């Protein structure tokens, strides 16, 4: 029976581009759209199917671009709309797709709407597009915030203006939350989607997708999780009508346009609601990224994730690192002091991930084996988590350091003419550059290329279901059609499943799979 080709996103390998840190074309120390275009050959040769661009819109960068001041333009530091159009053309010429970030939960405080709200008195219509509320009187002139909601970046989720009004910001004060019950907000974002779809984008990654609608009464959390289903902050039922409207917009365009939501929820049943046939195409499933290095944890994580997706007819998504998390090479470096164990485990985890049904999301630089940068000077840190926590949390700068492309010292080919990058790069990164790894058959980059090429070759033979096989402790084996994936999370060798080793993350010895190693075995 011939396998019907699925929608492109169902089993795509998507590469996240953190725009500011990918490639700098003009020597200002910051990545830009022309820089991305200049490196499309790298992504083609790597073997990915699509790019996901983090926000490139005009922004004060209070939160790395997730504070948008204008949703229909390109920040001058990253280029122009003409540069964007050229990038779309270049991406499609390479046979790739392009997904862009959309940030609908909040705007920048520099957005014209919020500036108009600040210039207007309390109770004015200009403030209705956002979530302004009076505080709770205490005594005299003192007030408490309207409720007990916390900001994800520390402190309360409310800031008070000199005129006495408080406004909601689930993230930084520079990111005021929109009022999604206001018809003008709803219409504005429908128009924004069409603006970028008309320019040729293939899909959207929706930031804070579960958080757009808040409880109309603004009831206290009272100790509950922010992610509680149908709680005051996330997963309100009203959001599903909105995504049905957005799905209709996407379906009105040719070329299988799609949307994937960043949905944090404590309930698999709630996750499934976003994936009904007339809502989002996919949601991010962060379970594998959060799982410890353990065969039983990996198996339980995958089983739970597949069970959550199964009733929807959608496809699962798998991710190990992103712009919001510590790079998995560093996460896997436990126990400390074992040389190279983090990279060995990261390569093994890649084979495990790529063998699973569904789509895989890679984060820029993982193909080089980059670790987290943990020694960024305090004065150079830019993540609001660092400043809002009073320096008690280092934030996410360590996974956002610019990529090393060539050379033996900073900026390693990231910027022309030796320009200083916006975040400092380690002195010992010469061996991580694309130039150093491209011609080395044993490099991490070469391994990624082989793994993605073999996955692509095998895909037509692989069913969407998997079967768990008996495996020795502490390993996990599963099978999809002719492919068996074996992952050994222990330190000692285990016996491989029967068959021929097609690809392994490290040397195998006879029929033995060493510790912290994975292999693909075919019949």
KOLSE-368287 format. One record per residue (C-alpha): residue number from 1; x, y negated, z. Coordinates in Angstrom, 2 decimals. Each point is the difference from the previous one (the first is absolute). Layout:
   pos        px        py        pz
   NUM         X         Y         Z
...
***
This chain:
   pos        px        py        pz
     1      0.00      0.00      0.00
     2      1.43     -3.38     -1.00
     3      0.50     -2.46      2.84
     4     -1.95     -3.20     -0.62
     5      2.33     -3.01      0.41
     6     -1.08     -1.88      3.12
     7     -0.35     -3.76      0.38
     8      3.55     -1.36      0.02
     9     -0.05     -1.04      3.65
    10     -0.99      3.41      1.37
    11      3.50      1.46     -0.20
    12      2.09     -3.11     -0.77
    13      3.33     -0.83      1.59
    14     -0.28     -3.68      0.93
    15      3.06     -2.10      0.87
    16     -0.48     -2.87      2.44
    17      1.91     -3.14     -0.99
    18      0.55     -2.46      2.83
    19      0.37     -2.91     -2.41
    20      2.27     -2.22      2.09
    21      2.54      2.81      0.45
    22      0.03      1.92     -3.30
    23      2.12     -2.04     -2.44
    24      0.91     -3.69     -0.28
    25      0.34     -1.38     -3.54
    26      0.79     -3.67      0.64
    27      2.51      0.05      2.86
    28     -2.14     -1.53      2.75
    29      0.42      3.05      2.25
    30     -3.61      1.14     -0.33
    31     -1.46      2.68     -2.28
    32     -2.34     -1.10     -2.77
    33     -2.14      1.22     -2.89
    34      2.73     -0.34     -2.61
    35      2.26      2.03      2.27
    36     -2.58      2.79      0.11
    37     -0.34     -0.10     -3.77
    38      3.77      0.32     -0.38
    39     -0.04      3.23      2.04
    40     -2.96      1.75     -1.64
    41      2.43      2.40     -1.64
    42      1.04      1.19      3.45
    43     -3.61      0.80      0.89
    44     -0.61      1.71     -3.34
    45      3.10      2.16      0.47
    46     -0.95      0.73      3.59
    47     -3.22      1.55     -1.31
    48     -2.75     -1.92      1.79
    49     -3.41     -0.61     -1.56
    50     -0.90     -3.41      1.43
    51      1.26     -3.01      1.92
    52     -1.75     -1.61      2.94
    53      1.01     -3.64      0.47
    54     -0.26     -1.59      3.43
    55     -1.44     -3.56     -0.06
    56      1.68     -2.40     -2.40
    57     -2.57     -2.81      0.35
    58      0.83     -3.52      1.24
    59      0.60      0.34      3.73
    60      1.88     -1.65      2.86
    61      1.25      3.55      0.82
    62     -1.14     -0.10      3.61
    63     -0.56      3.75     -0.42
    64      2.03      1.02     -3.02
    65     -2.56     -1.21     -2.53
    66     -3.03      1.54      1.69
    67     -1.04     -3.58      0.73
    68     -1.30     -1.12     -3.39
    69     -0.50     -3.67     -0.85
    70     -1.15      0.53     -3.61
    71     -1.29      3.35     -1.28
    72      0.18     -0.94     -3.70
    73      3.64     -0.95     -0.41
    74      3.59      1.13      0.54
    75      2.18     -1.50      2.72
    76      2.69     -2.11     -1.75
    77      2.70      1.88      1.93
    78     -1.16      3.17     -1.81
    79     -0.68     -1.49     -3.44
    80     -3.00     -1.12     -2.04
    81     -3.19      1.45     -1.45
    82      1.89      0.37     -3.28
    83      2.58      2.11      1.87
    84     -2.83      2.11      1.40
    85     -1.50      0.54     -3.43
    86      3.41      1.00     -1.34
    87      0.39      2.44      2.90
    88     -3.38      1.60     -0.74
    89      1.02      0.37     -3.62
    90      3.35      1.48      0.98
    91     -1.54      2.44      2.47
    92     -2.47      1.28     -2.56
    93      2.70      0.21     -2.68
    94      1.85      2.44      2.29
    95     -3.14      2.14      0.31
    96     -0.55     -1.10      3.62
    97     -2.98     -1.47      1.84
    98     -0.11     -3.09      2.24
    99     -1.81     -0.31      3.33
   100     -0.02     -3.35      1.83
   101     -0.72     -0.85      3.61
   102     -3.19     -1.89      0.80
   103     -0.36     -1.60      3.45
   104     -3.70     -0.59      0.71
   105     -0.12      0.05      3.81
   106      1.72     -3.34      0.47
   107      1.60     -2.89     -1.87
   108      2.95     -2.20      0.79
   109     -0.69     -2.99      2.21
   110      1.25     -2.00     -3.03
   111     -2.86      1.25     -2.18
   112     -2.18     -2.91     -1.22
   113     -3.04      1.46      1.72
   114      1.69      0.07      3.39
   115      1.49     -3.46     -0.50
   116     -3.52     -1.25     -0.76
   117     -1.25      1.75      3.15
   118      2.68     -1.69      2.13
   119     -0.95     -3.38     -1.41
   120     -3.69      0.56      0.80
   121     -1.70     -0.28      3.40
   122     -1.23      3.01      2.02
   123     -3.22      1.44     -1.40
   124      0.61     -1.27     -3.52
   125     -0.68      2.24     -3.02
   126      3.71     -0.04     -0.92
   127      0.70      2.07      3.10
   128     -2.58      2.65     -0.87
   129      2.38      1.73     -2.42
   130      2.13      0.96      3.01
   131     -0.81      1.26      3.49
   132     -0.11     -3.01      2.32
   133     -1.53      0.39      3.45
   134     -0.20     -1.92      3.30
   135      2.08      1.27      2.88
   136     -1.13      1.36      3.37
   137      0.03     -2.77      2.63
   138      2.01      0.70      3.13
   139      0.35     -3.08      2.13
   140      0.45     -3.62     -0.85
   141      1.64     -0.33     -3.41
   142      1.31      3.56     -0.16
   143     -1.49      2.62     -2.31
   144      0.52      3.63     -0.78
   145     -0.06      1.23     -3.61
   146     -3.44      1.01     -1.31
   147      0.72      3.69      0.74
   148      2.76      2.44      0.92
   149      1.13      0.97     -3.50
   150      3.79      0.28     -0.33
   151      2.18     -1.02     -2.91
   152      1.93      2.82     -1.66
   153      3.08     -2.17      0.38
   154     -0.40     -0.61      3.73
   155     -2.10     -2.33      2.12
   156     -3.69     -0.84     -0.52
   157     -1.60      0.06     -3.45
   158     -1.31     -3.54      0.52
   159      1.61     -3.45     -0.26
   160     -1.56     -3.22      1.26
   161     -0.09     -3.20     -2.01
   162      0.27     -3.45      1.62
   163     -3.73     -0.55     -0.63
   164     -0.83      2.99      2.22
   165     -0.95      2.58     -2.64
   166      1.74      3.36     -0.02
   167      0.70      1.97     -3.20
   168      0.59      3.71     -0.41
   169      3.25      1.48     -1.32
   170      0.46      3.74      0.41
   171      3.64     -0.56     -0.98
   172      2.06     -3.20      0.20
   173     -1.58     -3.41      0.76
   174      1.04     -0.96     -3.53
   175     -2.37      2.69     -1.32
   176     -3.59     -1.08      0.81
   177     -2.61      2.71     -0.58
   178     -2.67     -0.58     -2.62
   179     -3.73      0.24      0.66
   180     -1.13      2.76     -2.35
   181     -3.65     -0.69      0.71
   182      0.38     -3.29     -1.88
   183     -1.17      0.38     -3.63
   184      2.70     -2.34     -1.30
   185      2.73      2.29      1.39
   186     -1.57      3.02     -1.64
   187     -0.29     -1.74     -3.39
   188      3.51     -1.41      0.20
   189      1.62      3.40      0.37
   190     -2.11      1.55     -2.73
   191      1.36     -2.72     -2.27
   192      3.56      0.60      1.26
   193     -0.23      3.69     -0.85
   194     -1.17     -0.84     -3.52
   195      2.79     -2.56     -0.39
   196      2.71      2.64      0.50
   197     -1.87      2.77     -1.80
   198     -0.26     -2.30     -3.03
   199      3.80     -0.36      0.17
   200      0.39      3.77     -0.25
   201      0.57      1.35      3.51
   202     -0.95      3.64      0.42
   203     -1.06     -0.10      3.62
   204      0.00     -1.64      3.41
   205      1.34      0.94      3.39
   206     -2.44     -1.56      2.49
   207      1.67     -1.34      3.13
   208     -1.86      0.52      3.33
   209     -2.79      1.65     -1.99
   210     -1.98      1.09      3.07
   211      0.09     -3.36      1.77
   212     -1.84     -2.46     -2.23
   213     -3.29     -0.08      1.92
   214     -0.03     -0.66      3.74
   215     -2.76      0.50      2.52
   216     -2.37     -2.95     -0.40
   217     -0.27     -0.31      3.80
   218      3.80      0.15      0.51
   219     -0.35      2.43      2.89
   220      3.06      0.80      2.09
   221      2.10      3.08     -0.72
   222     -0.02      0.67      3.75
   223      2.91      2.41     -0.19
   224     -1.07      1.81     -3.17
   225      2.32      0.60     -2.95
   226      0.05     -2.70     -2.68
   227     -0.67      2.85     -2.47
   228     -3.09      1.40      1.70
   229     -2.62      0.86     -2.64
   230     -2.75     -2.62     -0.32
   231      1.68     -1.92      2.77
   232      0.15     -3.78      0.07
   233      3.09     -0.27     -2.27
   234      0.44      2.90     -2.43
   235     -2.17      2.29     -2.13
   236     -3.18     -2.02      0.19
   237     -2.73      1.48     -2.24
   238     -0.33     -3.22     -1.99
   239      3.38      0.57     -1.68
   240     -1.31      2.90     -2.07
   241     -2.46     -2.13     -1.94
   242      2.89     -2.30     -0.91
   243      2.13      2.86     -1.34
   244     -2.93      1.24     -2.08
   245     -0.05     -3.45     -1.59
   246      3.76      0.12     -0.59
   247     -0.23      3.51     -1.47
   248     -2.57     -1.26     -2.51
   249      2.43     -2.75     -1.04
   250      2.84      2.51     -0.45
   251     -2.19      2.43     -1.92
   252     -0.91     -2.81     -2.38
   253      3.55     -0.03     -1.39
   254      1.62      2.54     -2.29
   255      3.05      2.00      1.01
   256     -0.95      1.65      3.31
   257      0.58     -3.02      2.26
   258      0.14      1.03      3.66
   259      0.09     -1.19      3.60
   260      1.71      1.50      3.03
   261     -0.79     -1.26      3.48
   262      2.21     -0.44      3.04
   263     -2.43      1.61      2.42
   264      1.01      0.65      3.58
   265     -2.69      1.97      1.80
   266     -0.22      2.49      2.86
   267     -2.60      2.13     -1.83
   268      0.40      2.28     -3.06
   269     -3.75     -0.31     -0.58
   270      0.33     -3.79     -0.13
   271      2.90      0.29     -2.45
   272     -2.19      2.06     -2.32
   273     -2.61     -2.78     -0.17
   274      2.44     -2.25     -1.86
   275      0.47      2.73     -2.63
   276     -3.58      0.50     -1.07
   277     -0.22      0.17     -3.81
   278     -1.12     -3.62     -0.31
   279      2.54     -1.51      2.42
   280      3.82      0.15      0.12
   281      1.98      2.46     -2.07
   282      2.49      0.78      2.77
   283      1.06     -1.01      3.49
   284      3.45      0.15      1.51
   285      0.46      2.97      2.31
   286      2.82     -0.89      2.36
   287     -0.01      3.31      1.89
   288      3.20      1.40     -1.52
   289      1.82     -3.27      0.58
   290     -0.97      0.18      3.67
   291      0.73      3.71      0.48
   292      3.10      1.12      1.91
   293      2.60      2.27     -1.62
   294     -1.76      3.28      0.74
   295     -1.33      2.81     -2.19
   296     -3.14      0.36      2.11
   297     -0.59     -3.77     -0.03
   298      0.42     -0.17     -3.78
   299     -2.39      2.90     -0.55
   300     -2.62     -1.38      2.39
   301      0.32     -3.47     -1.53
   302     -0.52      1.26     -3.55
   303     -2.86      2.31      0.98
   304     -1.83     -2.85      1.76
   305      0.59     -2.44     -2.85
   306     -1.22      2.43     -2.66
   307     -3.07      0.85      2.06
   308     -0.87     -3.69      0.29
   309      0.28     -0.51     -3.76
   310     -1.67      3.24     -1.15
   311     -3.67     -1.09      0.21
   312      0.66     -3.16     -2.04
   313      1.46      1.44     -3.18
   314      2.80     -2.55      0.22
   315      3.72      0.81      0.12
   316      2.22     -0.26      3.08
   317      2.88     -2.44      0.29
   318      3.36      0.66      1.64
   319      2.60     -2.47      1.20
   320      3.19      0.22      2.07
   321      1.12     -3.66      0.10
   322     -1.34     -3.45     -0.83
   323      0.68     -3.69      0.56
   324     -1.73      0.33      3.39
   325      1.89      2.97      1.46
   326      3.48      1.09      1.02
   327      1.65      1.80     -2.91
   328     -0.41      3.75      0.38
   329      3.73      0.71     -0.35
   330      0.41     -1.80      3.32
   331     -3.18      1.41      1.59
   332      1.27      3.51     -0.67
   333      3.42     -0.65      1.58
   334     -0.87      1.86      3.17
   335      1.81      1.44      1.84
   336      2.41     -2.88     -0.20
   337      3.60      0.69     -0.84
   338     -0.56      2.70     -2.66
   339      1.74     -1.41     -3.07
   340     -2.24     -0.20     -3.06
   341     -3.01      1.70      1.56
   342     -2.35     -2.91     -0.79
   343      0.79      0.07     -3.72
   344     -0.15      3.81     -0.14
   345     -3.45     -0.03      1.57
   346     -1.17     -2.87     -2.23
   347      0.94      1.93     -3.15
   348     -1.74      3.11      1.34
   349     -3.10     -2.04      0.87
   350     -0.08     -1.33     -3.57
   351     -0.28      3.52     -1.44
   352     -2.75      0.80      2.50
   353     -1.89     -3.17     -0.91
   354      0.37      0.37     -3.78
   355     -1.27      3.59      0.11
   356     -3.26     -1.04      1.68
   357     -3.16     -0.65     -2.03
   358     -0.82     -3.66     -0.53
   359      2.07     -3.11     -0.58
   360      3.32     -0.98      1.56
   361      0.98     -3.54      0.98
   362      3.74     -0.70      0.13
   363      1.55     -3.10      1.56
   364      2.74     -1.85     -1.82
   365      3.49      1.10      0.99
   366     -0.91      3.42      1.30
   367      1.35      1.41     -3.28
   368      3.40     -1.38      1.14
   369     -0.33      1.61      3.44
   370     -0.03     -3.39      1.70
   371     -0.21      0.01      3.81
   372     -1.68     -2.63      2.13
   373      2.23     -3.02      0.65
   374      0.03     -0.27      3.76
   375      2.62     -2.71      0.58
   376     -1.54     -3.04     -1.69
   377      1.08     -3.08      2.00
   378     -2.80     -1.49      2.04
   379      0.36     -3.34     -1.78
   380     -0.57      1.68     -3.38
   381     -3.20      1.84      0.91
   382     -3.13     -1.27     -1.74
   383     -2.81      2.42      0.93
   384     -2.67     -1.74      2.12
   385     -0.11      3.07      2.23
   386      3.49     -1.01      1.24
   387     -0.96     -3.57      0.81
   388     -3.51      0.70      1.31
   389      1.32      2.69      2.37
   390      2.63     -2.31      1.40
   391      2.73      2.19     -1.44
   392     -1.17      3.16      1.77
   393     -0.94      1.71     -3.30
   394      2.44     -0.11     -2.90
   395     -2.73      0.15     -2.63
   396      0.27      1.23     -3.58
   397      2.97     -1.89     -1.44
   398      2.18      3.09      0.21
   399     -1.90      1.79     -2.78
   400     -0.25     -3.14     -2.15
   401      3.70     -0.69     -0.57
   402      0.71     -0.58     -3.73
   403      0.95      2.97     -2.16
   404      3.63      0.75     -0.89
   405      0.47      0.41     -3.76
   406      3.74     -0.22     -0.67
   407      3.35     -1.12      1.38
   408      1.82      0.44      3.29
   409     -1.16     -3.00      2.03
   410     -3.04     -2.19      0.65
   411     -2.22     -0.64     -1.94
   412      0.79      3.31     -1.77
   413     -1.43     -1.15     -3.31
   414     -3.29     -1.10      1.54
   415      0.66     -3.64     -0.94
   416      2.14     -1.39     -2.81
   417      3.11     -2.05      0.74
   418      0.36      1.43      3.49
   419     -2.92     -1.99      1.44
   420     -0.74      0.58      3.68
   421     -3.14      2.19      0.38
   422     -2.93     -1.12      2.14
   423      0.75      2.78      2.50
   424      3.60      1.07      0.66
   425      1.15      3.30     -1.52
   426      2.27      2.47      1.85
   427      3.70      0.08     -0.78
   428      0.03      3.77     -0.53
   429     -2.64      0.26     -2.75
   430      2.34      0.39     -3.00
   431     -0.61      3.76     -0.12
   432     -3.78     -0.56     -0.07
   433     -0.07     -2.08     -3.19
   434     -1.76      1.24     -3.11
   435      3.29     -0.44     -1.87
   436      1.88      2.28      2.39
   437     -2.69      2.68     -0.06
   438     -1.15      0.04     -3.63
   439      2.79      2.22     -1.34
   440      0.38      2.17      3.12
   441     -2.06      3.21     -0.42
   442      0.05      0.53      3.77
   443     -1.28     -3.48      0.92
   444     -3.37     -0.73      1.56
   445     -1.02     -1.92     -3.14
   446      0.78      3.00     -2.23
   447     -1.96      2.24      2.36
   448     -3.06     -2.27     -0.17
   449      0.16     -0.04     -3.79
   450      0.16      3.80     -0.16
   451     -2.84      0.42      2.48
   452     -2.32     -2.39     -1.83
   453      0.84      1.55     -3.37
   454     -0.73      3.54      1.25
   455     -3.25     -1.12      1.61
   456     -1.12     -1.55     -3.27
   457      0.87      3.16     -1.91
   458     -1.87      2.23      2.46
   459     -3.13     -2.15      0.43
   460     -2.07      1.60     -2.81
   461      0.41      3.38      1.72
   462     -0.84     -1.12      3.54
   463     -3.52      0.34      1.47
   464     -1.26     -2.75      2.28
   465     -0.32      2.43      2.92
   466      2.88      1.45      1.99
   467      0.38      3.22      1.98
   468      1.97      0.18      3.23
   469      2.29      3.02      0.14
   470      1.43      1.92      2.93
   471      3.30     -1.56      0.93
   472      2.63      0.52      2.69
   473      0.30     -2.53      2.80
   474      0.85     -2.89     -0.30
   475     -0.79     -0.12     -3.72
   476     -3.10     -0.61     -2.09
   477     -0.76      1.57     -3.41
   478     -2.87     -0.75     -2.37
   479     -0.88      0.97     -3.55
   480     -1.66     -1.78     -2.93
   481     -0.31      2.29     -2.99
   482      3.50      1.02     -1.11
   483      1.73     -2.37      2.44
   484      0.88      0.82      3.60
   485      1.39     -2.74      2.23
   486      2.10      1.11      2.96
   487      1.03     -2.50      2.69
   488      2.29      0.96      2.88
   489     -0.26     -2.56      2.80
   490      2.29      1.96      2.29
   491      3.78      0.05      0.28
   492      0.55      3.66     -0.88
   493     -0.57      1.73     -3.37
   494     -3.23      1.82     -0.84
   495     -0.69      2.47     -2.80
   496     -1.34     -1.54     -3.20
   497     -3.26      1.15     -1.58
   498      0.31      2.43     -2.90
   499      0.80     -1.59     -3.36
   500      2.55     -2.25     -1.71
   501      1.15     -3.24      1.59
   502     -0.87     -2.76     -2.46
   503      1.20     -2.93      2.11
   504      1.28     -0.42      3.55
   505      0.83     -3.02      2.12
   506      3.32      1.59      1.01
   507      2.08      3.08     -0.73
   508     -1.73      3.37      0.48
   509      1.99      3.14      0.75
   510     -1.38      3.14     -1.58
   511     -3.54      0.43      1.28
   512      0.55     -2.32      2.95
   513     -1.40     -3.51      0.38
   514      2.24     -2.07      2.32
   515     -1.38     -2.19      2.76
   516     -1.41     -3.43     -0.86
   517     -0.34      1.05     -3.63
   518     -2.86      0.58     -2.44
   519     -0.21      2.00     -3.22
   520     -2.39      0.49     -2.88
   521     -0.29      3.65     -0.94
   522     -1.71      1.24     -3.17
   523     -1.17      3.50     -0.90
***
